[in-house]
Amino acid sequence: MEARRLWATLSLLDRQMLDRDGRMAGNVDDVELEATPEGHLVVTGLRAGPGQLARRLGARTFGDWLERAHRQVDHDGTDHSLIPLSRVAEINAEIRLSLDRTELATYHVERWVGDHVIDHIPGAGHAVE
C-alpha cells in the first residue's frame, strides 16, 4: 500500500471493517502509533476488540480488565485485537482487511457470546444467522 496522509480520527476510528470476503468484522476502536526519528507519528496498526474502545474513552482500568478476561477465555494468549497495517487492504468508507474475520478479537467475542449466552436462550437454535 502506498503511503498517504490521513486524519486518523476521521479516516480510521469507528469505521466498519470488512474481512477479505467482504463480511463485517467489527469497527476500528483505536489505532497503534509509532514515532519516526523525525518525531512524526505514523499509524502502524488498528485495534479492535475487548477493552480497546474503553481505553480510548478513558476507562483504562476497565479496558485492561476486559482484555485480560478475553485472553483467559480465548486460551491462546495471542493479541487478536492488533491488526497490523500491512493487513489492511483498502481504506475508504470502510476498512477492508486481508484477514478472515475469525482471526480477529471481535469475532472471538461474538463466538463466545453465541456459545455461552445466545445458544442457551430458548428458541435460539432457530435464529437466522
C-alpha positions in Angstrom: 0.0 0.0 0.0 1.4 3.4 -0.9 1.9 5.9 1.9 -0.7 8.7 2.2 -1.6 11.3 4.8 -4.8 10.7 6.7 -6.6 12.2 9.7 -6.7 9.0 11.8 -9.8 10.2 13.7 -11.7 10.8 10.6 -10.4 8.1 8.3 -9.9 5.2 10.7 -11.6 5.4 14.1 -15.1 3.9 14.4 -15.0 2.7 10.7 -16.6 -0.6 9.8 -14.1 -3.3 9.0 -14.7 -5.9 6.3 -12.8 -9.1 6.1 -11.2 -10.5 2.9 -14.6 -12.0 1.9 -16.5 -8.7 2.5 -18.1 -9.9 5.7 -18.5 -7.5 8.6 -15.6 -7.8 11.1 -16.3 -5.1 13.7 -15.2 -1.5 14.0 -11.9 0.2 14.4 -11.7 1.1 18.1 -8.2 2.6 18.3 -5.0 3.0 16.3 -1.5 1.9 17.1 1.0 4.8 16.6 4.8 4.8 16.4 7.1 7.9 16.3 9.5 8.3 13.4 13.1 9.5 14.0 11.9 12.9 12.8 9.2 13.0 15.5 6.2 12.3 13.3 3.6 9.8 14.4 2.6 7.1 11.9 -0.2 4.5 12.2 1.3 1.0 12.4 -1.9 -0.9 13.2 -5.5 -0.9 14.1 -7.1 -2.1 17.3 -10.5 -3.7 17.7 -11.9 -5.9 20.3 -12.5 -6.2 24.0 -11.2 -3.3 26.0 -9.9 -1.2 23.1 -12.7 1.3 22.9 -12.9 1.6 26.7 -9.2 2.6 26.9 -9.7 5.2 24.1 -12.6 6.7 26.1 -10.5 7.0 29.2 -11.6 3.8 31.1 -8.1 2.3 31.0 -8.6 0.0 34.1 -11.8 -1.4 32.8 -10.3 -1.8 29.3 -7.3 -3.6 30.7 -9.6 -5.9 32.7 -11.8 -6.7 29.6 -8.7 -7.6 27.6 -7.3 -9.8 30.3 -10.6 -11.6 30.7 -10.9 -12.1 26.9 -7.3 -13.6 26.7 -8.1 -16.0 29.5 -11.3 -17.2 27.8 -9.6 -17.4 24.5 -6.8 -19.5 26.0 -4.2 -19.0 23.3 -2.8 -15.7 24.8 -2.4 -14.1 21.3 -3.3 -10.4 20.9 -6.0 -10.7 18.3 -7.0 -7.1 18.9 -4.0 -5.7 16.9 -4.3 -5.6 13.2 -1.0 -4.7 11.6 -1.4 -2.0 8.9 0.2 -4.5 6.5 -3.1 -6.5 6.7 -5.2 -3.5 5.7 -6.0 -3.9 2.0 -8.0 -0.7 1.5 -9.1 2.4 3.3 -12.3 4.0 2.0 -15.7 4.5 3.6 -15.0 1.1 5.3 -11.7 -0.6 6.1 -11.1 -3.7 4.0 -8.7 -6.3 5.6 -6.7 -9.1 4.1 -7.7 -11.3 7.0 -10.6 -13.6 7.7 -12.8 -12.3 10.5 -12.2 -15.5 12.5 -8.6 -14.2 13.1 -9.9 -11.1 14.9 -10.7 -10.4 18.6 -14.1 -9.0 17.6 -15.0 -12.4 16.2 -13.8 -14.3 19.2 -16.1 -12.2 21.5 -19.0 -12.8 19.1 -18.4 -16.5 19.1 -18.1 -16.7 22.9 -21.4 -14.7 23.4 -23.1 -17.0 20.9 -21.8 -20.2 22.5 -22.4 -19.2 26.2 -25.3 -16.8 26.1 -27.4 -16.9 22.8 -27.4 -20.7 22.4 -28.9 -21.0 25.9 -31.9 -18.8 25.1 -35.0 -21.0 24.2 -35.7 -20.9 20.5 -32.2 -19.5 19.7 -31.4 -22.6 17.6 -33.9 -21.4 15.0 -32.5 -17.8 14.8 -31.4 -16.5 11.4 -27.6 -16.1 11.2 
